[in-house]
Amino acid sequence: MLPATIPIFPLPNAVLFPNVFMPLHIFEARYRAMVSDALAGDRIIGMVLLKAGFERDYEGRPPIFPVGCAGVITHSEPLPDGRFNIVLKGLEKFRITAEDSTRTYRVATIDALPEQMTDAQRAELRRLRQRVEALLAAAVEREGGDPKFPPAVADEDLVNALAQYTGLEPIERQALLERSSVLERCQGLIELIEMKTIGRGATWKGRAVH
């Protein structure tokens, strides 16, 4: 269960998904403070995507998408000059309802957005997983690659990992994150892959998860 208030880390090109890992290099002073405070507490940070035009107020509080994903710091490497290398593991989606502007970094009041599926939805997800793998395998093979999909990875985790790391635009990843369930996310992922492979022919490079 997520706390009601969490620090948030807005980036222009990174979208975190539940149960997927994300390495991050922390160098700005305000986010060094955020990581230090998180490590001293529950180690939770909320990842959110910056909206277009953020450059005009990057040092302040530029607009962000209200739906993000909280992650827990599983690994941290403090560097001599105060920077950090960390790894986040996605926990759960959230929606921002308010912000606290009293600290150097951003802190948000949130509502958790748990994703649950029925048995029927899980069965449908199993079927759609095969479709996703087939589409990506075809794209990778056209580029002369060797597509590999780890069979031991749960359906939900594979869909989330592909949504995070397949060659999509950040806004497309955000749209997938905002889907109400992993099943809908998988359906959206299929639509995007089909659109890109049809639109770009053999030039789009899908990336398999190893």
WOSULFEN-V801280 format. One record per residue. N is the residue number from 1. PSI is psi in whole degrees, 0 to 359 (none if undefined). D_CENTER is the distance of its C-alpha to the mean C-alpha in whole Angstrom. Layout:
n & psi & d_center
N & PSI & D_CENTER
N & PSI & D_CENTER
//
This chain:
n & psi & d_center
1 & 131 & 18
2 & 147 & 17
3 & 161 & 19
4 & 336 & 20
5 & 131 & 19
6 & 152 & 17
7 & 146 & 16
8 & 144 & 13
9 & 99 & 12
10 & 133 & 12
11 & 156 & 11
12 & 349 & 12
13 & 13 & 10
14 & 129 & 6
15 & 121 & 3
16 & 144 & 2
17 & 155 & 4
18 & 135 & 7
19 & 21 & 9
20 & 144 & 7
21 & 147 & 9
22 & 117 & 8
23 & 142 & 11
24 & 142 & 12
25 & 120 & 16
26 & 117 & 17
27 & 335 & 20
28 & 144 & 21
29 & 318 & 23
30 & 327 & 22
31 & 338 & 18
32 & 316 & 21
33 & 320 & 22
34 & 313 & 19
35 & 318 & 18
36 & 315 & 22
37 & 321 & 22
38 & 318 & 19
39 & 331 & 21
40 & 351 & 24
41 & 236 & 22
42 & 359 & 20
43 & 18 & 17
44 & 134 & 15
45 & 139 & 12
46 & 124 & 10
47 & 131 & 8
48 & 156 & 9
49 & 133 & 9
50 & 144 & 13
51 & 161 & 15
52 & 142 & 18
53 & 8 & 21
54 & 337 & 19
55 & 331 & 21
56 & 335 & 24
57 & 36 & 23
58 & 321 & 21
59 & 346 & 23
60 & 238 & 23
61 & 75 & 21
62 & 162 & 19
63 & 143 & 18
64 & 160 & 14
65 & 140 & 13
66 & 342 & 14
67 & 127 & 11
68 & 192 & 8
69 & 128 & 7
70 & 145 & 9
71 & 157 & 9
72 & 138 & 13
73 & 112 & 14
74 & 333 & 16
75 & 143 & 17
76 & 139 & 19
77 & 100 & 21
78 & 134 & 23
79 & 158 & 25
80 & 330 & 29
81 & 8 & 28
82 & 349 & 26
83 & 168 & 22
84 & 145 & 20
85 & 125 & 18
86 & 163 & 15
87 & 126 & 13
88 & 142 & 10
89 & 123 & 10
90 & 137 & 7
91 & 297 & 10
92 & 149 & 10
93 & 159 & 9
94 & 163 & 12
95 & 132 & 14
96 & 131 & 16
97 & 339 & 20
98 & 163 & 21
99 & 147 & 21
100 & 121 & 23
101 & 22 & 24
102 & 351 & 27
103 & 170 & 25
104 & 327 & 24
105 & 167 & 20
106 & 138 & 18
107 & 134 & 19
108 & 145 & 18
109 & 133 & 19
110 & 160 & 17
111 & 129 & 17
112 & 147 & 15
113 & 75 & 14
114 & 147 & 15
115 & 118 & 14
116 & 151 & 18
117 & 149 & 20
118 & 170 & 23
119 & 322 & 25
120 & 321 & 26
121 & 323 & 22
122 & 322 & 21
123 & 319 & 24
124 & 322 & 23
125 & 321 & 19
126 & 318 & 21
127 & 317 & 23
128 & 332 & 20
129 & 318 & 19
130 & 323 & 22
131 & 316 & 22
132 & 313 & 18
133 & 320 & 20
134 & 318 & 23
135 & 315 & 21
136 & 322 & 19
137 & 318 & 22
138 & 319 & 24
139 & 318 & 22
140 & 319 & 22
141 & 324 & 26
142 & 333 & 27
143 & 6 & 26
144 & 13 & 28
145 & 177 & 25
146 & 96 & 25
147 & 135 & 22
148 & 130 & 21
149 & 118 & 19
150 & 116 & 20
151 & 338 & 22
152 & 348 & 21
153 & 132 & 17
154 & 151 & 17
155 & 312 & 16
156 & 317 & 13
157 & 323 & 12
158 & 315 & 13
159 & 315 & 11
160 & 321 & 8
161 & 319 & 8
162 & 321 & 10
163 & 325 & 8
164 & 324 & 5
165 & 348 & 9
166 & 156 & 11
167 & 73 & 13
168 & 160 & 12
169 & 151 & 12
170 & 320 & 9
171 & 330 & 11
172 & 320 & 11
173 & 320 & 7
174 & 317 & 8
175 & 322 & 11
176 & 319 & 9
177 & 322 & 7
178 & 352 & 10
179 & 148 & 12
180 & 346 & 15
181 & 165 & 14
182 & 326 & 13
183 & 313 & 16
184 & 326 & 16
185 & 319 & 12
186 & 318 & 14
187 & 317 & 17
188 & 323 & 15
189 & 317 & 14
190 & 316 & 17
191 & 317 & 18
192 & 317 & 16
193 & 316 & 17
194 & 318 & 21
195 & 317 & 21
196 & 320 & 20
197 & 326 & 22
198 & 318 & 25
199 & 327 & 25
200 & 2 & 25
201 & 228 & 27
202 & 6 & 26
203 & 345 & 25
204 & 131 & 21
205 & 100 & 20
206 & 148 & 17
207 & 122 & 16
208 & 157 & 16
209 & 129 & 15
210 & none & 17
//
